[in-house]
Amino acid sequence: MTLGFEQSLPWDLAIGLSYTRWKGSNQLRSTVTTDLTGLNVSPGATAAVVFDSQGSSRYSGAELVLRKAFSHRFEALASYTRSRVEGDTATDFGFEKRQDARSLDFTRLRYDRPNVVNFSGLWKLPAQLDFTLIYRYMSGALYSPTVFSPGIGIVIDPSQGKNSQRQTPIRSLDFSLSRNFAVGRSQIRVTGQVFNLMNNLNVVGVDTFGSSAGQPVNVDYGRIFQVGLEYHY
């Protein structure tokens, strides 16, 4: 379900507000248990991984959008989204002990990013040049600190809980510059782009085990230069 509206205001300003909510059911869950009562397991087994599709999830988020035309040569767009993603889909956290009631509790999911900010500006420059600037900010994803449990293996640290820690935010500043060239009846558009101009170190994966929990193990792309050519005929 999404509900929203957009309203034009004086001074070439427009404001939009929307609210989105969804629910998911029959989500996959996976937990580890040492209680083998009623389970069909191999002789001598001391633990089992249990899968079911009884999980659920939900999302709710509100977005505010502002658009402003400062002149016929410059327009800006800004948006802010505040959201919450929750569920009991244990596969999002790895295996947990089924005996721990918290393993099937509702909590924020790994991809929960409560704050997302986008800003973009479009300039019409002299010499028929188009310049676009885009800034993005996102809250870091969650992760679950893990420990070793004898007889079971690596499980989520019960002293901290699942998805109890959040990675650092992700930030990027991108821009592009383009121009059209007439070639007879056709047109060629040349575009130069730079992604992550400030070369921010955006962490997208961290170690979760023991004292190393929180240390980066995977990062997003660094600064990238790109040139594009479009031909219209």
Residue, then its C-alpha position, 0 to 999 in steps of 0.5 A: m500500500t502506498l498513499g501520497f500527494e504532491q502539491s505545487l507551491p509558490w516560488d516554483l516549489a513543489i512538495g510531495l509526501s508519501y507513505t508505504r507499508w507492506k507485509g510478507s508472509n510464508q517467509l523462510r526461517s532456519t534455526v539450529t536446535t539440539d532438541l531432536t524430539g519429533l525430528n527425523v535425523s541421522p543416528g548419532a546426531t546431536a543437533a539439527v537445522v530446522f527449516d520452515s516457511q512460517g516467517s513474516s516481515r513488514y516494511s513501513g516508510a515515509e518519504l518527503v520530496l522537494r523540487k525547486a526550479f531556481s531558474h530556467r537553467f537550474e533545478a534541484l530535487a531533494s528527498y528524505t526517507r525514514s523507514r523500518v524493516e522488521g521480520d522473524t525470517a531467521t535466514d536473514f541472521g544466520f542460524e540461531k538456537r531454536q531454544d532461544a525464544r528471541s531467535l523467532d522474535f520480530t526485529r529489524l532485518r539486516y537490510d534495514r536502512p532507516n535514513v536515506v537522503n538523496f539530493s540532485g541538481l541539474w544545471k544548463l550551462p553555457a555552450q549547451l552543456d548539461f551538468t548533473l550532481i547527485y549526493r546519496y546518504m544511507s544508514g549502514a546495514l545491520y549485522s549480528p555478532t557471532v560466537f562459537s557454541p560447542g556442539i553447534g558451531i557459530v551462532i549469534d552472540p546471545s549477549q548482544g542479539k541478532n542484528s544488534q549492530r549497525q555498519t557505518p553509513i554509505r555516502s557518495l557524490d556523483f556528477s555528469l557533464s554532457r553535450n549534444f552535437a548535431v551531425g546532419r540529421s542525427q545527434i551525438r551525445v557525449t557524456g562524462q561521469v564520475f561516481n563516488l567523487m570523494n572516493n569514500l570508503n563505503v563498507v558493505g560487509v563486515d566480519t561478525f565473529g568474536s573480537s573481529a566483529g565490525q571489521p570491514v571485509n567488503v567495500d563498495y566501489g571507489r572513484i570511477f570515471q566513465v565516458g559514454l556516447e549516444y547516437h540518435y538517428 
